[in-house]
Amino acid sequence: MTKRLAATQQAIDLIHILKEKHGDLMFYQAGGCCEGTQPQCFEKGGYYQRMGDVCIGTIEDTEFWVDKDLFEYWKHAHFTLKVIDAFGVGGFSLETPLKKTFQIEYRIFTDEEEKDLEPVKYIE
């Protein structure tokens, strides 16, 4: 099966740091402006998804949720979670005090990958 989500080692390392401090985590990427321009990292349950929102996978046992409208737009794309040294938009994500920002790099699935995509989970 083709995974929809991957992460750089730097992102994985930061997730480990945040888990040590905050416990279980979750990611959410909205489709709007401001916070929607980057994935937000919260304590698990610290953000309530809307009906139809989509979990595209997990990184280090941390679910990555995407706004339902954003998923419709990007459902043919692979997401790679990375991290940069910067202050992110809005500052609500848990990595902000560490002067880090999670980002997503997208690429379109190949025809072969598209035929064998990992299933997603929806909020019903």
PyMOL commands that set and color helices and strands:
alter all, ss='L'
color gray80, all
select helices_A, chain A and resi 9-22+34-37+68-74+96-98+111-114
alter helices_A, ss='H'
color red, helices_A
select strands_A, chain A and resi 5-7+25-29+40-43+54-59+62-66+77-85+100-108+121-122
alter strands_A, ss='S'
color yellow, strands_A
deselect
rebuild
show_as cartoon
